[in-house]
Amino acid sequence: MSSDPWGRVDETGTVYVRTSDGEQVVGSWQAGTPEEALAYFERKYEGLVVEIGLLEKRVRTTDLSAKDAQTAIDHLRTQVDEHHAVGDLDALRVRLDKLVETVESRREERKLQKAKQADEARAAKDALVAEAEQLAQSDQWRSAGERLRALVDIWKGLPRLDRKSDDELWHRFSHARSAFSKRRKAHFASLDAQREDARKVKEKLVSEAESLSKSTDWGPTAARYRELMADWKAAGRAQREAEDDLWNRFRGAQDVFFAARSEVFAERDAEQIENLKLKEELADEAEKLVPVTDLKAARAAFRSLNERWEGVGHVPRDARPKVEGRMHAVERALQEAEEGEWRRTNPEARARAAGLTGQLQAAVDKLREQIDAARAAGNNAKADKLSRELEGRQALLDQALKGLEEFGG
Protein backbone atom coordinates (compact mmCIF):
# COMPACT_ATOMS: atom_id res chain seq x y z
CA MET A 1 0.00 0.00 0.00
CA SER A 2 1.21 3.58 -0.86
CA SER A 3 0.04 6.97 0.60
CA ASP A 4 0.72 10.78 0.80
CA PRO A 5 -0.86 13.55 3.00
CA TRP A 6 -4.01 13.75 0.75
CA GLY A 7 -4.51 10.22 -0.49
CA ARG A 8 -3.52 6.56 -0.54
CA VAL A 9 -3.73 3.39 -2.65
CA ASP A 10 -4.72 0.12 -0.94
CA GLU A 11 -3.60 -3.37 -1.83
CA THR A 12 -6.50 -3.83 -4.25
CA GLY A 13 -5.43 -0.75 -6.28
CA THR A 14 -8.30 1.48 -5.00
CA VAL A 15 -7.28 5.11 -4.71
CA TYR A 16 -8.62 7.27 -1.85
CA VAL A 17 -8.55 11.00 -1.13
CA ARG A 18 -8.74 12.47 2.36
CA THR A 19 -11.41 15.17 2.97
CA SER A 20 -13.13 16.78 5.94
CA ASP A 21 -15.86 14.19 5.51
CA GLY A 22 -13.37 11.35 5.67
CA GLU A 23 -11.79 9.29 2.90
CA GLN A 24 -13.52 9.22 -0.44
CA VAL A 25 -12.85 6.75 -3.25
CA VAL A 26 -11.16 8.43 -6.17
CA GLY A 27 -10.94 5.40 -8.48
CA SER A 28 -9.15 2.16 -9.19
CA TRP A 29 -5.64 1.87 -10.61
CA GLN A 30 -4.41 -1.41 -12.12
CA ALA A 31 -2.01 -0.19 -14.80
CA GLY A 32 1.06 0.51 -12.74
CA THR A 33 2.54 1.09 -9.31
CA PRO A 34 0.65 2.83 -6.46
CA GLU A 35 3.04 5.77 -6.72
CA GLU A 36 2.12 6.17 -10.37
CA ALA A 37 -1.56 6.04 -9.39
CA LEU A 38 -1.17 8.81 -6.83
CA ALA A 39 0.92 10.89 -9.24
CA TYR A 40 -1.79 10.56 -11.92
CA PHE A 41 -4.61 11.73 -9.64
CA GLU A 42 -2.44 14.45 -8.15
CA ARG A 43 -1.94 15.79 -11.67
CA LYS A 44 -5.69 15.82 -12.09
CA TYR A 45 -5.89 17.86 -8.89
CA GLU A 46 -3.29 20.28 -10.22
CA GLY A 47 -5.40 20.58 -13.35
CA LEU A 48 -8.39 21.60 -11.25
CA VAL A 49 -6.22 24.14 -9.41
CA VAL A 50 -5.16 25.66 -12.73
CA GLU A 51 -8.76 25.77 -14.05
CA ILE A 52 -10.02 27.44 -10.86
CA GLY A 53 -7.15 29.95 -11.00
CA LEU A 54 -7.98 30.79 -14.59
CA LEU A 55 -11.68 31.22 -13.74
CA GLU A 56 -10.79 33.47 -10.80
CA LYS A 57 -8.70 35.62 -13.14
CA ARG A 58 -11.46 35.80 -15.74
CA VAL A 59 -14.01 36.85 -13.13
CA ARG A 60 -11.62 39.46 -11.78
CA THR A 61 -10.29 40.94 -15.01
CA THR A 62 -12.88 40.40 -17.77
CA ASP A 63 -16.55 41.17 -18.33
CA LEU A 64 -17.52 37.52 -18.01
CA SER A 65 -21.24 37.41 -17.31
CA ALA A 66 -22.47 36.15 -13.96
CA LYS A 67 -24.40 33.39 -15.71
CA ASP A 68 -21.40 32.06 -17.58
CA ALA A 69 -19.23 32.38 -14.48
CA GLN A 70 -21.74 30.39 -12.42
CA THR A 71 -21.93 27.69 -15.08
CA ALA A 72 -18.13 27.37 -15.03
CA ILE A 73 -18.14 27.26 -11.20
CA ASP A 74 -20.81 24.54 -11.19
CA HIS A 75 -18.82 22.50 -13.68
CA LEU A 76 -15.66 22.72 -11.55
CA ARG A 77 -17.61 22.05 -8.36
CA THR A 78 -19.00 18.84 -9.91
CA GLN A 79 -15.47 17.69 -10.70
CA VAL A 80 -14.35 18.48 -7.17
CA ASP A 81 -17.39 16.76 -5.63
CA GLU A 82 -16.87 13.65 -7.76
CA HIS A 83 -13.45 13.15 -6.05
CA HIS A 84 -11.56 12.22 -9.18
CA ALA A 85 -8.38 13.91 -7.94
CA VAL A 86 -6.00 13.66 -5.00
CA GLY A 87 -5.24 16.88 -3.14
CA ASP A 88 -6.82 19.44 -0.80
CA LEU A 89 -10.32 19.28 -2.29
CA ASP A 90 -11.77 21.16 0.70
CA ALA A 91 -9.49 24.13 -0.19
CA LEU A 92 -10.81 24.02 -3.75
CA ARG A 93 -14.40 24.07 -2.44
CA VAL A 94 -13.54 27.12 -0.30
CA ARG A 95 -12.08 28.90 -3.35
CA LEU A 96 -15.16 28.02 -5.38
CA ASP A 97 -17.43 29.34 -2.58
CA LYS A 98 -15.46 32.60 -2.50
CA LEU A 99 -15.66 32.78 -6.25
CA VAL A 100 -19.46 32.45 -6.03
CA GLU A 101 -19.48 35.36 -3.56
CA THR A 102 -17.28 37.38 -5.93
CA VAL A 103 -19.59 36.65 -8.87
CA GLU A 104 -22.63 37.64 -6.81
CA SER A 105 -20.88 40.84 -5.74
CA ARG A 106 -19.99 41.57 -9.34
CA ARG A 107 -23.59 40.82 -10.35
CA GLU A 108 -24.86 43.38 -7.83
CA GLU A 109 -22.26 45.92 -8.95
CA ARG A 110 -23.30 45.41 -12.55
CA LYS A 111 -26.94 45.63 -11.61
CA LEU A 112 -26.29 48.96 -9.86
CA GLN A 113 -24.11 50.10 -12.73
CA LYS A 114 -26.81 49.15 -15.20
CA ALA A 115 -29.41 51.02 -13.15
CA LYS A 116 -27.12 54.04 -13.00
CA GLN A 117 -26.52 53.86 -16.73
CA ALA A 118 -30.25 53.58 -17.30
CA ASP A 119 -30.86 56.68 -15.16
CA GLU A 120 -28.12 58.54 -17.02
CA ALA A 121 -29.52 57.40 -20.36
CA ARG A 122 -33.02 58.55 -19.33
CA ALA A 123 -31.68 61.92 -18.19
CA ALA A 124 -29.73 62.25 -21.43
CA LYS A 125 -32.75 61.35 -23.55
CA ASP A 126 -34.97 63.68 -21.53
CA ALA A 127 -32.48 66.46 -22.25
CA LEU A 128 -32.40 65.58 -25.95
CA VAL A 129 -36.20 65.62 -26.12
CA ALA A 130 -36.37 68.98 -24.31
CA GLU A 131 -33.79 70.50 -26.66
CA ALA A 132 -35.54 69.04 -29.72
CA GLU A 133 -38.88 70.48 -28.60
CA GLN A 134 -37.26 73.88 -28.12
CA LEU A 135 -35.56 73.69 -31.52
CA ALA A 136 -38.90 72.80 -33.10
CA GLN A 137 -39.98 76.42 -32.50
CA SER A 138 -36.80 77.96 -33.92
CA ASP A 139 -36.67 80.03 -37.10
CA GLN A 140 -32.91 79.44 -37.46
CA TRP A 141 -33.60 76.85 -40.14
CA ARG A 142 -30.04 75.90 -41.00
CA SER A 143 -28.45 75.78 -37.54
CA ALA A 144 -31.53 74.23 -35.90
CA GLY A 145 -31.78 71.58 -38.64
CA GLU A 146 -28.11 70.69 -38.25
CA ARG A 147 -28.48 70.47 -34.48
CA LEU A 148 -31.54 68.19 -34.75
CA ARG A 149 -29.58 65.84 -37.04
CA ALA A 150 -26.75 65.81 -34.51
CA LEU A 151 -29.24 64.99 -31.73
CA VAL A 152 -30.38 61.91 -33.69
CA ASP A 153 -26.79 60.63 -33.80
CA ILE A 154 -26.43 61.27 -30.06
CA TRP A 155 -29.70 59.42 -29.42
CA LYS A 156 -28.50 56.40 -31.39
CA GLY A 157 -25.37 56.23 -29.23
CA LEU A 158 -27.33 56.07 -25.96
CA PRO A 159 -28.45 52.78 -24.33
CA ARG A 160 -32.08 51.76 -24.68
CA LEU A 161 -34.41 52.15 -21.74
CA ASP A 162 -37.30 49.92 -20.92
CA ARG A 163 -39.49 49.64 -24.00
CA LYS A 164 -42.35 51.83 -22.78
CA SER A 165 -40.15 54.68 -21.58
CA ASP A 166 -37.94 54.53 -24.66
CA ASP A 167 -40.93 54.54 -27.01
CA GLU A 168 -42.57 57.48 -25.24
CA LEU A 169 -39.43 59.60 -25.34
CA TRP A 170 -38.73 58.67 -28.96
CA HIS A 171 -42.29 59.62 -29.90
CA ARG A 172 -41.81 63.11 -28.41
CA PHE A 173 -38.38 63.43 -30.00
CA SER A 174 -39.67 62.34 -33.40
CA HIS A 175 -42.71 64.63 -33.12
CA ALA A 176 -40.48 67.64 -32.41
CA ARG A 177 -38.36 66.89 -35.50
CA SER A 178 -41.48 66.46 -37.62
CA ALA A 179 -42.94 69.74 -36.35
CA PHE A 180 -39.73 71.58 -37.20
CA SER A 181 -39.58 70.01 -40.66
CA LYS A 182 -43.20 70.96 -41.29
CA ARG A 183 -42.62 74.58 -40.25
CA ARG A 184 -39.42 74.79 -42.30
CA LYS A 185 -41.15 73.34 -45.35
CA ALA A 186 -44.01 75.86 -44.99
CA HIS A 187 -41.50 78.70 -44.54
CA PHE A 188 -39.54 77.86 -47.66
CA ALA A 189 -42.72 77.29 -49.64
CA SER A 190 -43.82 80.79 -48.64
CA LEU A 191 -40.35 82.11 -49.43
CA ASP A 192 -40.48 80.49 -52.87
CA ALA A 193 -43.83 82.17 -53.51
CA GLN A 194 -42.43 85.54 -52.39
CA ARG A 195 -39.39 85.09 -54.60
CA GLU A 196 -41.57 84.25 -57.56
CA ASP A 197 -43.57 87.44 -56.96
CA ALA A 198 -40.29 89.37 -56.68
CA ARG A 199 -39.10 87.86 -59.95
CA LYS A 200 -42.23 89.04 -61.76
CA VAL A 201 -41.90 92.56 -60.32
CA LYS A 202 -38.23 92.74 -61.25
CA GLU A 203 -38.91 91.49 -64.77
CA LYS A 204 -41.11 94.59 -65.26
CA LEU A 205 -38.48 96.86 -63.71
CA VAL A 206 -35.81 95.44 -66.01
CA SER A 207 -38.03 95.93 -69.06
CA GLU A 208 -38.57 99.59 -68.18
CA ALA A 209 -34.87 100.10 -67.35
CA GLU A 210 -33.87 98.67 -70.71
CA SER A 211 -36.42 100.84 -72.54
CA LEU A 212 -34.93 103.95 -70.88
CA SER A 213 -31.29 103.12 -71.58
CA LYS A 214 -31.21 105.11 -74.87
CA SER A 215 -33.01 108.16 -73.48
CA THR A 216 -31.36 111.57 -73.75
CA ASP A 217 -33.84 113.23 -71.42
CA TRP A 218 -31.12 113.23 -68.79
CA GLY A 219 -32.79 114.74 -65.71
CA PRO A 220 -36.20 112.97 -65.71
CA THR A 221 -34.66 109.69 -66.82
CA ALA A 222 -32.02 109.75 -64.08
CA ALA A 223 -34.78 110.50 -61.55
CA ARG A 224 -36.82 107.58 -62.91
CA TYR A 225 -33.82 105.26 -62.59
CA ARG A 226 -33.57 106.27 -58.91
CA GLU A 227 -37.24 105.39 -58.47
CA LEU A 228 -36.71 102.06 -60.23
CA MET A 229 -33.80 101.29 -57.88
CA ALA A 230 -35.99 102.03 -54.85
CA ASP A 231 -38.69 99.74 -56.29
CA TRP A 232 -36.04 97.06 -56.92
CA LYS A 233 -34.93 97.11 -53.27
CA ALA A 234 -38.52 97.06 -52.04
CA ALA A 235 -39.41 94.05 -54.22
CA GLY A 236 -37.26 91.61 -52.21
CA ARG A 237 -35.05 88.87 -53.63
CA ALA A 238 -36.02 86.52 -56.44
CA GLN A 239 -34.64 82.99 -56.84
CA ARG A 240 -30.84 83.13 -56.85
CA GLU A 241 -30.29 82.31 -60.53
CA ALA A 242 -33.06 84.67 -61.66
CA GLU A 243 -31.89 87.39 -59.26
CA ASP A 244 -28.35 87.42 -60.66
CA ASP A 245 -29.54 87.47 -64.27
CA LEU A 246 -32.14 90.19 -63.68
CA TRP A 247 -29.69 92.33 -61.73
CA ASN A 248 -27.09 92.10 -64.50
CA ARG A 249 -29.68 93.23 -67.06
CA PHE A 250 -31.00 96.00 -64.78
CA ARG A 251 -27.53 97.28 -63.96
CA GLY A 252 -26.44 96.99 -67.57
CA ALA A 253 -29.34 99.17 -68.76
CA GLN A 254 -28.46 101.82 -66.18
CA ASP A 255 -24.80 101.69 -67.16
CA VAL A 256 -25.65 102.36 -70.81
CA PHE A 257 -27.73 105.42 -69.89
CA PHE A 258 -25.37 106.89 -67.32
CA ALA A 259 -22.30 106.30 -69.49
CA ALA A 260 -23.95 108.27 -72.32
CA ARG A 261 -25.04 110.99 -69.87
CA SER A 262 -21.54 111.22 -68.39
CA GLU A 263 -20.05 111.65 -71.85
CA VAL A 264 -22.49 114.45 -72.67
CA PHE A 265 -22.00 116.08 -69.27
CA ALA A 266 -18.22 115.90 -69.64
CA GLU A 267 -18.48 117.79 -72.94
CA ARG A 268 -20.91 120.26 -71.38
CA ASP A 269 -18.64 120.76 -68.35
CA ALA A 270 -15.67 121.48 -70.60
CA GLU A 271 -17.77 124.02 -72.54
CA GLN A 272 -19.01 125.64 -69.32
CA ILE A 273 -15.46 125.99 -68.01
CA GLU A 274 -14.57 127.86 -71.20
CA ASN A 275 -17.73 129.98 -70.76
CA LEU A 276 -16.64 130.78 -67.20
CA LYS A 277 -13.28 132.06 -68.44
CA LEU A 278 -15.05 134.34 -70.96
CA LYS A 279 -17.47 135.70 -68.35
CA GLU A 280 -14.65 136.35 -65.88
CA GLU A 281 -12.87 138.37 -68.58
CA LEU A 282 -16.11 140.34 -69.22
CA ALA A 283 -16.48 140.93 -65.46
CA ASP A 284 -12.90 142.22 -65.34
CA GLU A 285 -13.74 144.73 -68.11
CA ALA A 286 -16.99 145.76 -66.40
CA GLU A 287 -15.28 146.40 -63.07
CA LYS A 288 -12.97 148.88 -64.77
CA LEU A 289 -16.03 151.13 -65.35
CA VAL A 290 -16.25 151.77 -61.58
CA PRO A 291 -16.02 154.39 -60.12
CA VAL A 292 -18.22 156.05 -62.77
CA THR A 293 -16.78 159.28 -64.18
CA ASP A 294 -18.65 159.46 -67.49
CA LEU A 295 -22.10 157.97 -66.91
CA LYS A 296 -23.18 157.96 -70.55
CA ALA A 297 -20.01 156.25 -71.79
CA ALA A 298 -20.04 153.78 -68.86
CA ARG A 299 -23.66 152.87 -69.52
CA ALA A 300 -22.94 152.24 -73.25
CA ALA A 301 -19.86 150.17 -72.46
CA PHE A 302 -21.74 148.11 -69.88
CA ARG A 303 -24.60 147.49 -72.33
CA SER A 304 -22.12 146.17 -74.88
CA LEU A 305 -20.47 143.96 -72.28
CA ASN A 306 -23.86 142.64 -71.13
CA GLU A 307 -24.84 141.70 -74.68
CA ARG A 308 -21.64 139.72 -75.06
CA TRP A 309 -22.31 138.19 -71.59
CA GLU A 310 -25.74 136.94 -72.65
CA GLY A 311 -24.26 135.29 -75.72
CA VAL A 312 -21.65 133.28 -73.82
CA GLY A 313 -23.91 130.52 -72.39
CA HIS A 314 -23.96 128.57 -69.12
CA VAL A 315 -21.12 128.31 -66.62
CA PRO A 316 -20.63 125.65 -63.88
CA ARG A 317 -23.37 126.00 -61.29
CA ASP A 318 -21.06 126.39 -58.29
CA ALA A 319 -19.18 129.26 -60.02
CA ARG A 320 -22.29 131.10 -61.23
CA PRO A 321 -23.16 133.17 -58.09
CA LYS A 322 -19.67 134.67 -57.81
CA VAL A 323 -19.17 135.71 -61.44
CA GLU A 324 -22.76 136.98 -61.81
CA GLY A 325 -22.40 138.86 -58.52
CA ARG A 326 -19.46 140.79 -59.97
CA MET A 327 -21.55 141.99 -62.93
CA HIS A 328 -24.50 142.84 -60.68
CA ALA A 329 -22.22 144.94 -58.47
CA VAL A 330 -21.13 147.00 -61.51
CA GLU A 331 -24.75 147.33 -62.61
CA ARG A 332 -25.79 148.60 -59.15
CA ALA A 333 -22.94 151.14 -59.21
CA LEU A 334 -24.22 152.46 -62.58
CA GLN A 335 -27.79 152.62 -61.25
CA GLU A 336 -26.67 154.59 -58.21
CA ALA A 337 -24.74 156.99 -60.45
CA GLU A 338 -27.86 157.45 -62.61
CA GLU A 339 -30.03 158.14 -59.56
CA GLY A 340 -27.55 160.74 -58.30
CA GLU A 341 -27.44 162.44 -61.68
CA TRP A 342 -31.20 162.46 -61.89
CA ARG A 343 -31.55 164.06 -58.48
CA ARG A 344 -29.07 166.79 -59.44
CA THR A 345 -30.80 167.61 -62.72
CA ASN A 346 -34.47 167.30 -61.70
CA PRO A 347 -35.99 170.88 -61.37
CA GLU A 348 -39.05 169.72 -59.46
CA ALA A 349 -36.98 167.81 -56.95
CA ARG A 350 -34.64 170.82 -56.58
CA ALA A 351 -37.59 173.15 -56.02
CA ARG A 352 -39.10 170.82 -53.44
CA ALA A 353 -35.78 170.50 -51.65
CA ALA A 354 -35.34 174.32 -51.66
CA GLY A 355 -38.89 174.88 -50.41
CA LEU A 356 -38.48 172.36 -47.63
CA THR A 357 -35.18 173.93 -46.62
CA GLY A 358 -36.77 177.38 -46.47
CA GLN A 359 -39.64 176.16 -44.33
CA LEU A 360 -37.30 174.43 -41.92
CA GLN A 361 -35.04 177.53 -41.73
CA ALA A 362 -38.07 179.70 -40.90
CA ALA A 363 -39.17 177.27 -38.21
CA VAL A 364 -35.69 177.22 -36.69
CA ASP A 365 -35.49 181.06 -36.67
CA LYS A 366 -38.92 181.33 -35.06
CA LEU A 367 -38.02 178.80 -32.33
CA ARG A 368 -34.88 180.74 -31.49
CA GLU A 369 -36.89 183.96 -31.10
CA GLN A 370 -39.36 182.13 -28.80
CA ILE A 371 -36.54 180.73 -26.69
CA ASP A 372 -34.96 184.16 -26.28
CA ALA A 373 -38.36 185.64 -25.30
CA ALA A 374 -39.02 182.87 -22.75
CA ARG A 375 -35.64 183.30 -21.10
CA ALA A 376 -36.09 187.10 -21.03
CA ALA A 377 -39.42 186.52 -19.24
CA GLY A 378 -37.68 184.17 -16.81
CA ASN A 379 -39.63 181.12 -18.04
CA ASN A 380 -36.73 178.71 -18.21
CA ALA A 381 -38.91 175.60 -18.33
CA LYS A 382 -40.57 176.75 -21.51
CA ALA A 383 -37.21 177.79 -22.92
CA ASP A 384 -35.79 174.29 -22.23
CA LYS A 385 -38.77 172.63 -23.89
CA LEU A 386 -38.44 174.85 -26.96
CA SER A 387 -34.68 174.13 -27.05
CA ARG A 388 -35.33 170.41 -27.31
CA GLU A 389 -37.76 171.03 -30.17
CA LEU A 390 -35.16 173.24 -31.81
CA GLU A 391 -32.62 170.42 -31.76
CA GLY A 392 -34.98 168.22 -33.79
CA ARG A 393 -35.80 170.95 -36.33
CA GLN A 394 -32.13 171.85 -36.68
CA ALA A 395 -31.27 168.23 -37.49
CA LEU A 396 -33.92 168.12 -40.21
CA LEU A 397 -32.64 171.44 -41.57
CA ASP A 398 -29.07 170.13 -41.72
CA GLN A 399 -30.22 167.08 -43.64
CA ALA A 400 -32.26 169.21 -46.06
CA LEU A 401 -29.31 171.51 -46.68
CA LYS A 402 -27.10 168.52 -47.46
CA GLY A 403 -29.64 167.26 -49.97
CA LEU A 404 -29.85 170.68 -51.56
CA GLU A 405 -26.10 170.70 -52.01
CA GLU A 406 -26.44 167.55 -54.16
CA PHE A 407 -28.45 169.59 -56.62
CA GLY A 408 -25.50 171.95 -56.98
CA GLY A 409 -26.13 174.55 -54.29
TAWO-V186596 format. One record per residue. N is the residue number from 0. PHI is phi in degrees with one decimal (none if undefined). Layout:
n=N phi=PHI
n=N phi=PHI
This chain:
n=0 phi=none
n=1 phi=-125.5
n=2 phi=-150.0
n=3 phi=-140.3
n=4 phi=-57.3
n=5 phi=-111.4
n=6 phi=-167.8
n=7 phi=-154.8
n=8 phi=-126.5
n=9 phi=-86.1
n=10 phi=-67.5
n=11 phi=-89.7
n=12 phi=90.1
n=13 phi=-80.2
n=14 phi=-102.7
n=15 phi=-120.7
n=16 phi=-123.4
n=17 phi=-93.8
n=18 phi=-133.6
n=19 phi=-68.1
n=20 phi=-97.1
n=21 phi=100.9
n=22 phi=-74.4
n=23 phi=-125.4
n=24 phi=-70.6
n=25 phi=-92.4
n=26 phi=169.3
n=27 phi=-117.1
n=28 phi=-130.5
n=29 phi=-124.0
n=30 phi=-91.7
n=31 phi=-165.4
n=32 phi=-77.4
n=33 phi=-59.4
n=34 phi=-62.6
n=35 phi=-64.1
n=36 phi=-63.6
n=37 phi=-62.8
n=38 phi=-60.8
n=39 phi=-62.5
n=40 phi=-74.9
n=41 phi=-68.8
n=42 phi=-65.5
n=43 phi=-64.6
n=44 phi=-62.6
n=45 phi=-60.7
n=46 phi=-64.0
n=47 phi=-64.7
n=48 phi=-59.8
n=49 phi=-63.0
n=50 phi=-61.5
n=51 phi=-65.5
n=52 phi=-60.3
n=53 phi=-64.1
n=54 phi=-65.5
n=55 phi=-59.4
n=56 phi=-66.8
n=57 phi=-62.9
n=58 phi=-63.6
n=59 phi=-78.0
n=60 phi=-116.0
n=61 phi=-121.3
n=62 phi=-96.4
n=63 phi=-54.5
n=64 phi=-69.6
n=65 phi=-60.9
n=66 phi=-64.6
n=67 phi=-66.0
n=68 phi=-62.2
n=69 phi=-66.6
n=70 phi=-61.5
n=71 phi=-65.5
n=72 phi=-63.2
n=73 phi=-62.4
n=74 phi=-63.9
n=75 phi=-68.1
n=76 phi=-63.6
n=77 phi=-60.9
n=78 phi=-65.3
n=79 phi=-66.4
n=80 phi=-67.1
n=81 phi=-80.6
n=82 phi=56.2
n=83 phi=-97.6
n=84 phi=-151.2
n=85 phi=-112.9
n=86 phi=162.5
n=87 phi=-79.5
n=88 phi=-65.3
n=89 phi=-60.9
n=90 phi=-64.0
n=91 phi=-67.0
n=92 phi=-63.6
n=93 phi=-61.3
n=94 phi=-64.3
n=95 phi=-66.5
n=96 phi=-62.9
n=97 phi=-64.9
n=98 phi=-67.0
n=99 phi=-60.2
n=100 phi=-61.6
n=101 phi=-62.2
n=102 phi=-62.2
n=103 phi=-63.5
n=104 phi=-62.9
n=105 phi=-65.0
n=106 phi=-60.9
n=107 phi=-65.8
n=108 phi=-59.3
n=109 phi=-67.8
n=110 phi=-63.6
n=111 phi=-65.8
n=112 phi=-63.0
n=113 phi=-64.9
n=114 phi=-64.5
n=115 phi=-63.4
n=116 phi=-63.1
n=117 phi=-64.0
n=118 phi=-63.1
n=119 phi=-64.8
n=120 phi=-64.6
n=121 phi=-62.7
n=122 phi=-61.0
n=123 phi=-64.6
n=124 phi=-70.7
n=125 phi=-59.3
n=126 phi=-65.2
n=127 phi=-62.4
n=128 phi=-63.3
n=129 phi=-61.4
n=130 phi=-66.1
n=131 phi=-64.0
n=132 phi=-67.0
n=133 phi=-70.2
n=134 phi=-63.5
n=135 phi=-61.8
n=136 phi=-95.9
n=137 phi=-76.9
n=138 phi=-103.8
n=139 phi=-84.2
n=140 phi=-57.8
n=141 phi=-69.6
n=142 phi=-66.3
n=143 phi=-66.1
n=144 phi=-63.3
n=145 phi=-63.7
n=146 phi=-67.4
n=147 phi=-63.9
n=148 phi=-64.9
n=149 phi=-65.7
n=150 phi=-63.4
n=151 phi=-62.4
n=152 phi=-63.2
n=153 phi=-63.7
n=154 phi=-57.9
n=155 phi=-62.9
n=156 phi=-83.7
n=157 phi=-90.9
n=158 phi=-64.5
n=159 phi=-76.6
n=160 phi=-94.5
n=161 phi=-62.4
n=162 phi=-56.8
n=163 phi=-63.6
n=164 phi=-63.1
n=165 phi=-63.7
n=166 phi=-66.3
n=167 phi=-64.5
n=168 phi=-65.6
n=169 phi=-63.8
n=170 phi=-60.6
n=171 phi=-64.9
n=172 phi=-61.5
n=173 phi=-65.7
n=174 phi=-63.8
n=175 phi=-63.5
n=176 phi=-62.6
n=177 phi=-64.9
n=178 phi=-63.9
n=179 phi=-63.6
n=180 phi=-61.2
n=181 phi=-65.2
n=182 phi=-65.5
n=183 phi=-64.2
n=184 phi=-62.0
n=185 phi=-65.0
n=186 phi=-62.2
n=187 phi=-72.5
n=188 phi=-64.8
n=189 phi=-64.4
n=190 phi=-64.1
n=191 phi=-62.4
n=192 phi=-65.0
n=193 phi=-63.3
n=194 phi=-68.2
n=195 phi=-67.2
n=196 phi=-61.2
n=197 phi=-63.0
n=198 phi=-61.6
n=199 phi=-64.4
n=200 phi=-62.6
n=201 phi=-70.8
n=202 phi=-59.1
n=203 phi=-66.6
n=204 phi=-63.4
n=205 phi=-64.9
n=206 phi=-60.3
n=207 phi=-68.7
n=208 phi=-60.3
n=209 phi=-68.2
n=210 phi=-69.5
n=211 phi=-91.0
n=212 phi=-63.9
n=213 phi=-97.3
n=214 phi=-67.0
n=215 phi=-113.0
n=216 phi=-86.5
n=217 phi=-57.6
n=218 phi=-63.5
n=219 phi=-59.6
n=220 phi=-68.7
n=221 phi=-61.5
n=222 phi=-63.5
n=223 phi=-66.8
n=224 phi=-61.4
n=225 phi=-63.5
n=226 phi=-65.8
n=227 phi=-62.5
n=228 phi=-64.3
n=229 phi=-63.2
n=230 phi=-65.2
n=231 phi=-59.8
n=232 phi=-64.7
n=233 phi=-74.1
n=234 phi=-74.6
n=235 phi=83.6
n=236 phi=-91.7
n=237 phi=-88.1
n=238 phi=-58.6
n=239 phi=-55.6
n=240 phi=-63.4
n=241 phi=-65.2
n=242 phi=-60.3
n=243 phi=-63.3
n=244 phi=-66.0
n=245 phi=-64.0
n=246 phi=-64.9
n=247 phi=-61.8
n=248 phi=-67.7
n=249 phi=-63.0
n=250 phi=-66.5
n=251 phi=-62.4
n=252 phi=-62.6
n=253 phi=-62.1
n=254 phi=-60.6
n=255 phi=-60.6
n=256 phi=-63.7
n=257 phi=-71.9
n=258 phi=-66.6
n=259 phi=-64.0
n=260 phi=-64.1
n=261 phi=-62.7
n=262 phi=-64.2
n=263 phi=-64.8
n=264 phi=-65.9
n=265 phi=-63.2
n=266 phi=-63.9
n=267 phi=-64.7
n=268 phi=-63.5
n=269 phi=-63.9
n=270 phi=-64.9
n=271 phi=-68.3
n=272 phi=-65.9
n=273 phi=-64.4
n=274 phi=-59.8
n=275 phi=-62.8
n=276 phi=-61.2
n=277 phi=-63.4
n=278 phi=-69.0
n=279 phi=-65.9
n=280 phi=-65.5
n=281 phi=-64.5
n=282 phi=-64.7
n=283 phi=-58.6
n=284 phi=-64.4
n=285 phi=-64.1
n=286 phi=-66.5
n=287 phi=-72.8
n=288 phi=-79.2
n=289 phi=-109.7
n=290 phi=-72.2
n=291 phi=-77.3
n=292 phi=-111.4
n=293 phi=-124.7
n=294 phi=-59.9
n=295 phi=-62.5
n=296 phi=-66.7
n=297 phi=-64.6
n=298 phi=-63.3
n=299 phi=-64.2
n=300 phi=-63.5
n=301 phi=-66.9
n=302 phi=-62.9
n=303 phi=-65.1
n=304 phi=-61.9
n=305 phi=-67.0
n=306 phi=-65.4
n=307 phi=-63.2
n=308 phi=-57.3
n=309 phi=-64.8
n=310 phi=-84.8
n=311 phi=-73.1
n=312 phi=103.3
n=313 phi=-72.8
n=314 phi=-118.7
n=315 phi=-54.0
n=316 phi=-58.3
n=317 phi=-69.5
n=318 phi=-92.7
n=319 phi=-60.4
n=320 phi=-57.4
n=321 phi=-67.4
n=322 phi=-69.9
n=323 phi=-69.4
n=324 phi=-62.2
n=325 phi=-65.0
n=326 phi=-66.5
n=327 phi=-64.1
n=328 phi=-63.9
n=329 phi=-65.7
n=330 phi=-62.5
n=331 phi=-65.0
n=332 phi=-62.7
n=333 phi=-66.2
n=334 phi=-63.3
n=335 phi=-65.1
n=336 phi=-65.3
n=337 phi=-64.1
n=338 phi=-63.4
n=339 phi=-64.3
n=340 phi=-63.2
n=341 phi=-64.2
n=342 phi=-63.6
n=343 phi=-71.3
n=344 phi=-107.7
n=345 phi=-94.0
n=346 phi=-60.8
n=347 phi=-63.9
n=348 phi=-64.1
n=349 phi=-62.4
n=350 phi=-62.8
n=351 phi=-64.2
n=352 phi=-63.9
n=353 phi=-66.2
n=354 phi=-63.3
n=355 phi=-64.3
n=356 phi=-63.8
n=357 phi=-62.8
n=358 phi=-63.3
n=359 phi=-66.8
n=360 phi=-63.5
n=361 phi=-63.7
n=362 phi=-65.5
n=363 phi=-63.8
n=364 phi=-61.6
n=365 phi=-64.4
n=366 phi=-62.1
n=367 phi=-65.1
n=368 phi=-61.4
n=369 phi=-66.1
n=370 phi=-67.1
n=371 phi=-60.3
n=372 phi=-64.2
n=373 phi=-65.5
n=374 phi=-70.0
n=375 phi=-62.7
n=376 phi=-81.5
n=377 phi=82.6
n=378 phi=-95.1
n=379 phi=-66.3
n=380 phi=-61.9
n=381 phi=-66.2
n=382 phi=-62.0
n=383 phi=-64.8
n=384 phi=-63.7
n=385 phi=-67.1
n=386 phi=-65.2
n=387 phi=-64.9
n=388 phi=-65.9
n=389 phi=-63.7
n=390 phi=-57.7
n=391 phi=-65.1
n=392 phi=-65.8
n=393 phi=-65.7
n=394 phi=-63.0
n=395 phi=-62.8
n=396 phi=-64.1
n=397 phi=-61.9
n=398 phi=-67.4
n=399 phi=-66.9
n=400 phi=-66.7
n=401 phi=-64.3
n=402 phi=-64.4
n=403 phi=-64.2
n=404 phi=-63.2
n=405 phi=-65.5
n=406 phi=-86.4
n=407 phi=92.7
n=408 phi=109.0
